[in-house]
């Protein structure tokens, strides 16, 4: 109900300006006004204001939906996107689900960015859809992504390589305000995509934010009382994009020391409030039993620590080499 009246197309510009001059800017402020008194104050008929109130109520109210209709809508809009790694897909119950947030948690240098770049490349290759990649720490490497592509398919022509890489839209944002601005701009372009068929956001399939802790941690605690609200605001935008536009959202998070008696010595950063944001959480760590060999691969253990579909605490080994992610049976 805090939606701006300017977002309601039923409010005419002249009336909108008059309402603003009288301190009414949001839907909530308008709905709470006494219609008769407001009509006398702004010289507009009571009938017109009552009709406008009914129209806005219709536009902004939540309507009930039965389970069958909800399920059919979900099945028609939502999809499961493969990550390109069989073990990771199995861990995620088939892959990355559109309409949901999947968080990859791990210490610095464990391979979170490598996983993100590999997933972004595979999505751009296989779905021929666009990926919005928001890099908060300078970890994205176009050279690395191109090398992954060459290792996966060395028969691609130069134009094919260019087409695939062009589907990964990279934005470097080093503070939370830049991320929110980038996401709001993306949402606006998605909503207005009918006006421009060539817009990059027209075929957006995935959003990757690597990593959220880098921009949220500095604004939490201390005297920065707005940090928590900014974090919640960011989470709402990500949820809105995922659910409202059938996009798969992948975010990465750092770890902090865990003093409680759990199976890990560390836990996801950003506290309990953020813990409720992701639909799925994967904890990754270096595989202590991995051995260096001639094919230059490293292995990490991925464990599901939050999911509504899969059994938790089941470890899978993921391998990263020059071609990105691949899998072998965990033993």
Steps between C-alpha positions, in 0.01 A plus 500: 500500500805729513498495122521847345184637344707591194528125429121471473405564139141582597605827669497786252804734500301809606340318793835344592662843525211629710529207741875554531445866584278385786760255634352182351770301318430133565208262461484456878472874560221531244304201630514632859361841407142603570352518150249779572752727671759437229242577229422837658868584546612428143173592322437155356166322522454233765374259233821534300718437805290201604522357148879552502526327838308198367725485194820516706363234735444271201851566370685451828294242690613141538261243358456141610605214274418134546771239518438360152528840330808586702668173406419541130634854499817386674554217253446730201740770621772327698783288368800306625832609353790256492827625647702289256623278785309176569595484869396860563174444310427195714574699814255770384221257404556535127673837483433866570129573537366822351300702749744412778821628659788255524791598723852359476687542829873455548827651614702733282686318224300178525353531149172693529580733209622209287166327554308817415694560178456137398124512565466831314684363198302175490170691523601735219608203286213261557196724547616775262361741758668789679667496841541814712825463694555755779862492614564667837864410549664499159501119486341467157751425225392516136823326405425213735146462363632497143755232598220291652306531178800393292555195719136394473474540124811581298310477170307824551546775243603848612150636443346220709740576783412869480127423503526278808717742698273792409215331685686545831428858608754608761454789741768593753339638815712559808234626743142406583358816343653412164357148519151623588517755217613233252222261605234771492615602153487138389148459639384815324644381170337157541162664567541723194652236273205512259615848402841378383536153353880536493534571872753269670256441786233360268634145531643517853512151652736535794642759742829436681628719784856417599517574787233658725709495818759731344248785484271419793751421776653853501162663568390272785562577866659803661331834445364410156138444600375489140712197410237247602223671303723522192574128528129420524430733208756320285350163588152620402619617160672167435189308609278721287712445189518125560130443562349775289706438187583128528872556541750275678704702750841377618682684777827430680576564864807490722541318830574601858624297794236278659539451875206261526541125476415434134653285228685808367745733674352792306149619416347729234556870554230771534316348796158353564298755305678421175479126573127513418556657157644215285271211410801271470844519660812309400810496717824436310848429632829369372521122480774402749555167322555651153834436337681710245541336162593572141159610374494807725171450679395580853214347694260649751235343718152649466247438777134601498420688823160648410232362268128428503534213249819307569657319793756719672864433591564274200851567363585502130839556345525760224806541281625819339746493213577717199154427358318598819281271710477126448414205722594150596336251735569582864664218691 
